Amino acid sequence: MAEKVKWGVIGCGGIAARRTIPEFKSMSSEGELVSVMDIDDKRAKEVAERFNVPHYCITEQELLKQNIDAVYIATPQNVHCRQAVLAAQAGKHILCEKPIAISLEEVDRMESACKEASVKFMLGFCMRYNVYNKKARELVQSGALGQIVMGRAELTCWYPPIPGAWRQDVAISHGGALIDMGNHCLDILEWIMDAKIIEVTGFQDLMTHKYPTNIEDASTIVLRFSNGAHGIVDNYFNLPDAAAQNTLELHGTKGSIIGQGTIGQDPTGKMFSIIQPQETGYDANQVRDIEVDRQEYKMEGIGLYGQMIDIFSKCIIKDKEPPVTLQEGRHSVKVVNAIYKAVKEKRVIKVED
């Protein structure tokens, strides 16, 4: 293969135009953007001109005829399966935005197509590449927090009714705040802990906004992980952006890690740890020192989406397995489906192996 992987983008509005294509053009040393596709001809043309992409088109078939090695799929999840299968059949490697698909049957079709064509697939859980989230994983995996007791991941935004917004149409989105934002939170906690979610329950409501279909704008989920830890994932479409903390919390028997703004599209944030194992017995007074020593972490952020492009490009060039696989995508679908079932049935649901 040539030194650089030649890329096409399927769906060049939204996250692709806002984050991935700009970071691709400014950051990628391993990839070259050859073509962009969107069903909106004006949008495809505008994005191609803005980012100096040599070709644009309005169908997947035309894009897949171009001299490309890989595609980035950044469309609504209800078409991911169809587009991934088309790409695999054309012999193109696939980087797909989350959620991977809307059912396990779709994931199976995607996997079969990729195996038959011997193409690589990577799922776009980009928040694993935030420098602070990486540091949190390093600390947890080193045993710095002792036994992990609880993890929390929060991602919120203000998302009022918008005419024509596909995320507000349940026929396309298949859910609201949880499936849109919560799957990142579920994944980041599993990844940091290196433990799978095995039980779920929670509450969801369409509490504030008058969407045209019934999707949740408030989702508060309780989890149990395979390592015994508990978890909370909270996602809201009805909190002001200025108030959003997008908090990451990890608590263990030796201390805690607290991050703010590390869960989101930005590669930045801030984080500190309090690692101070209890050296005495039970204190009946329950006195708390709120000025305990903290370890502050200050690191330079690197674009999450540009990192994904380069990581997957290197996997293609070096013929290596991508870091976020179809199997992890299948597990994500199982967890999300179990959560929606648990909320609907008002009970705890086990996530099937």
C-alpha positions in Angstrom: 0.0 0.0 0.0 1.0 3.6 -0.6 2.5 5.6 2.2 -0.8 7.3 2.9 -4.3 5.8 3.1 -6.8 7.4 0.6 -10.1 8.2 2.3 -13.6 9.0 1.4 -16.3 10.4 3.7 -19.9 9.2 3.7 -22.1 11.9 5.2 -20.1 15.2 5.2 -22.5 17.3 7.3 -22.7 17.3 11.1 -19.7 15.8 13.0 -17.8 15.2 9.8 -17.7 18.9 8.7 -17.5 20.2 12.3 -14.7 18.0 13.6 -13.4 15.1 11.6 -12.7 16.7 8.2 -11.0 19.8 9.7 -8.8 17.6 12.0 -8.1 15.2 9.2 -6.8 18.1 7.0 -4.8 19.7 9.8 -3.5 16.7 11.7 -3.3 13.5 9.7 0.1 12.3 8.6 -1.2 8.9 7.6 -4.3 9.7 5.5 -5.3 11.7 2.4 -8.9 12.8 1.9 -9.9 12.1 -1.7 -13.7 12.4 -1.8 -16.7 13.4 0.2 -20.3 12.3 -0.3 -23.6 13.6 1.0 -27.2 13.2 -0.2 -27.4 17.0 -0.1 -25.5 18.1 -3.3 -25.0 21.7 -2.1 -23.5 20.5 1.2 -21.1 18.1 -0.4 -19.9 20.7 -2.8 -19.5 23.3 -0.1 -17.5 21.0 2.2 -15.3 19.9 -0.7 -14.5 23.5 -1.6 -14.0 24.6 2.0 -11.5 21.8 2.7 -9.9 21.5 -0.7 -11.1 18.0 -1.3 -10.7 17.1 -5.0 -14.0 15.2 -5.5 -17.6 15.2 -4.1 -20.7 13.2 -5.0 -24.2 12.4 -3.7 -24.3 8.6 -3.7 -22.3 5.9 -1.9 -21.9 4.0 -5.2 -20.1 6.9 -6.8 -17.8 7.5 -3.8 -16.9 3.8 -3.6 -15.8 3.9 -7.3 -13.1 6.5 -6.4 -9.5 5.5 -5.8 -9.9 5.2 -2.1 -8.8 2.6 0.5 -11.1 3.5 3.4 -14.3 5.3 4.3 -15.5 7.2 7.3 -19.2 6.7 7.8 -20.7 9.7 9.6 -24.4 9.3 8.9 -27.4 8.5 11.1 -27.2 5.1 12.7 -30.2 3.7 10.8 -28.1 3.6 7.6 -24.8 2.5 9.0 -25.4 -1.2 8.2 -26.3 -0.6 4.6 -23.4 1.7 4.0 -20.9 -0.5 5.8 -22.0 -3.5 3.8 -21.7 -1.5 0.5 -18.2 -0.3 1.5 -17.0 -3.8 2.5 -18.3 -5.3 -0.8 -16.3 -2.6 -2.6 -13.2 -3.7 -0.6 -12.9 -0.5 1.5 -11.9 -0.5 5.1 -14.4 1.2 7.4 -14.3 3.7 10.3 -17.9 4.1 11.5 -19.4 6.6 13.9 -21.3 5.4 16.9 -23.8 4.0 17.5 -22.6 1.1 15.3 -26.1 0.1 14.3 -29.7 -0.2 15.5 -29.8 -4.0 16.1 -27.6 -7.0 16.7 -28.8 -8.4 13.4 -27.4 -5.4 11.6 -24.1 -5.8 13.4 -24.0 -9.4 12.3 -24.5 -8.4 8.7 -21.7 -5.8 8.9 -19.4 -8.3 10.5 -20.1 -11.0 7.8 -19.5 -8.5 5.0 -16.2 -7.3 6.5 -15.0 -10.9 7.0 -16.0 -11.9 3.5 -14.1 -9.0 2.0 -11.2 -9.1 4.5 -11.5 -5.4 5.3 -10.9 -3.8 8.7 -13.6 -2.1 10.8 -13.2 0.4 13.6 -15.9 2.0 15.7 -15.6 5.7 16.5 -15.5 5.8 20.2 -13.3 8.9 20.0 -13.4 9.9 23.7 -10.9 7.2 24.5 -8.3 9.5 22.9 -8.8 12.4 25.3 -5.4 12.8 27.1 -7.2 13.0 30.5 -9.3 9.9 29.9 -6.1 8.1 28.9 -4.5 9.2 32.2 -7.5 8.1 34.2 -7.3 4.6 32.6 -3.5 4.5 33.3 -4.1 5.3 37.0 -7.0 2.9 37.4 -5.1 0.1 35.7 -2.0 0.7 37.8 -4.0 0.0 40.9 -3.6 3.6 42.2 -7.3 3.8 43.3 -7.3 0.3 44.9 -10.5 -1.6 44.4 -12.8 0.3 42.1 -16.0 1.1 43.8 -17.9 3.4 41.5 -17.6 5.2 38.2 -19.7 8.0 36.8 -19.8 9.6 33.3 -21.9 12.5 32.4 -22.5 14.1 29.0 -25.2 16.8 28.5 -26.2 19.6 26.2 -29.1 21.9 25.4 -31.0 20.4 22.5 -34.3 22.1 21.9 -36.8 21.0 19.1 -35.2 21.7 15.7 -37.3 21.2 12.5 -36.0 18.3 10.5 -33.4 17.2 13.1 -33.0 13.4 12.6 -32.0 12.9 16.2 -35.5 14.0 17.3 -37.1 11.4 14.9 -37.3 8.1 16.8 -37.7 6.2 13.4 -34.2 7.3 12.6 -32.5 7.8 16.0 -34.1 4.9 17.9 -33.7 6.9 21.1 -32.7 10.2 22.6 -30.0 11.3 25.0 -28.9 7.8 25.9 -28.2 6.4 22.5 -26.8 9.7 21.2 -24.5 10.6 24.1 -24.7 7.9 26.7 -23.1 5.2 24.6 -19.8 7.3 24.8 -20.2 7.4 28.6 -20.9 3.6 28.8 -17.9 2.9 26.7 -15.5 5.2 28.5 -16.3 3.7 31.9 -15.8 0.2 30.6 -12.6 1.1 28.9 -11.1 2.9 31.9 -12.0 0.1 34.3 -11.4 -2.7 31.8 -14.6 -4.2 32.9 -17.9 -5.0 31.1 -21.3 -3.7 32.1 -23.4 -6.7 33.3 -26.5 -5.3 34.8 -28.5 -2.1 34.1 -31.5 -0.1 35.3 -32.6 3.5 35.5 -35.0 6.3 34.6 -35.7 8.2 31.4 -38.2 10.9 30.5 -39.2 13.4 27.9 -39.2 16.0 30.6 -38.7 19.4 29.0 -38.8 19.6 25.3 -41.7 19.0 22.9 -40.0 16.8 20.3 -42.1 15.5 17.4 -41.5 11.9 18.6 -41.1 10.3 22.0 -37.4 10.3 22.7 -35.9 10.9 26.1 -34.3 14.3 27.0 -33.4 13.0 30.4 -31.6 9.7 31.1 -30.2 8.6 34.5 -28.8 5.0 34.4 -27.4 2.8 37.1 -24.9 0.0 36.3 -23.1 -2.9 37.7 -19.7 -3.9 36.2 -18.1 -7.3 35.9 -15.5 -6.2 38.5 -18.2 -5.5 41.0 -18.1 -1.7 40.7 -21.3 0.3 40.5 -21.8 3.0 37.9 -23.9 6.0 37.0 -24.3 7.4 33.4 -26.4 10.6 33.2 -27.3 12.2 29.9 -29.6 15.2 29.4 -30.8 17.2 26.4 -32.3 19.8 28.8 -29.3 21.4 30.7 -27.8 24.7 29.6 -24.5 24.3 27.8 -22.9 26.9 30.1 -23.7 24.7 33.1 -22.6 21.4 31.6 -19.7 19.9 33.5 -19.4 16.6 31.4 -18.0 15.0 34.5 -15.9 11.9 34.9 -15.6 10.4 38.3 -13.8 7.2 39.4 -13.8 6.2 43.1 -11.9 3.4 44.8 -10.7 2.2 48.2 -7.5 4.3 47.9 -8.9 7.5 46.4 -10.7 9.2 43.6 -10.2 10.8 40.1 -12.4 13.7 39.1 -12.4 15.1 35.6 -14.4 17.9 34.1 -15.0 18.5 30.4 -13.1 15.3 29.5 -16.2 13.7 28.1 -17.1 15.5 24.9 -15.9 16.4 21.4 -13.2 18.8 22.7 -9.8 17.2 23.4 -9.2 19.2 26.5 -10.7 19.4 30.1 -9.2 19.2 33.5 -8.6 16.5 36.0 -7.3 15.9 39.5 -6.9 12.9 41.8 -7.0 12.4 45.6 -5.1 9.3 46.4 -5.0 9.0 50.1 -5.6 5.5 51.5 -7.4 5.4 54.9 -4.7 4.8 57.5 -6.9 4.8 60.6 -10.1 3.0 61.5 -13.7 4.3 61.5 -14.1 8.0 62.5 -17.5 8.3 64.2 -17.3 12.1 63.8 -17.2 11.8 60.0 -14.9 14.9 59.8 -13.9 15.7 56.2 -10.9 17.6 55.2 -12.1 19.5 52.2 -8.6 20.9 51.5 -6.8 17.5 51.1 -3.8 17.3 48.8 -4.8 16.9 45.2 -2.7 15.9 42.2 -3.6 18.2 39.4 -3.0 17.0 35.8 -2.3 19.5 33.1 -1.8 18.1 29.6 -2.0 19.3 26.1 -5.1 18.1 24.2 -4.9 16.5 20.8 -7.8 16.4 18.4 -9.8 13.3 19.0 -11.1 12.8 15.5 -7.8 13.4 13.8 -6.3 10.8 16.1 -8.9 8.3 15.0 -8.1 8.8 11.4 -4.4 8.3 12.0 -4.8 5.3 14.3 -7.0 3.5 11.8 -4.8 4.5 8.9 -1.8 3.0 10.7 -3.8 -0.2 11.3 -4.5 -0.5 7.6 -0.9 0.2 6.6 0.6 -2.2 9.2 -2.2 -4.7 8.9 -3.1 -4.6 12.6 -6.4 -5.1 14.4 -8.1 -1.7 15.1 -8.5 -0.8 18.8 -12.3 -0.6 18.8 -13.7 -3.6 17.1 -17.0 -4.8 15.7 -17.3 -7.1 18.8 -17.2 -4.1 21.0 -19.8 -2.5 18.9 -22.0 -5.5 19.3 -21.6 -5.3 23.1 -22.5 -1.6 23.0 -25.7 -2.4 21.2 -26.5 -5.1 23.8 -26.0 -2.7 26.7 -28.0 0.1 25.1 -30.9 -2.3 24.2 -30.8 -3.7 27.8 -31.1 -0.2 29.2 -34.1 0.8 27.2 -35.7 -2.5 28.1 -34.9 -2.0 31.8 -36.4 1.5 31.8 -39.5 0.4 30.0 -40.1 -2.6 32.3 -39.0 -0.8 35.4 -36.6 -3.5 36.6 -32.9 -4.6 36.5 -31.8 -6.3 33.3 -28.8 -8.5 32.9 -26.7 -7.8 29.7 -26.5 -11.0 27.8 -23.0 -12.4 27.0 
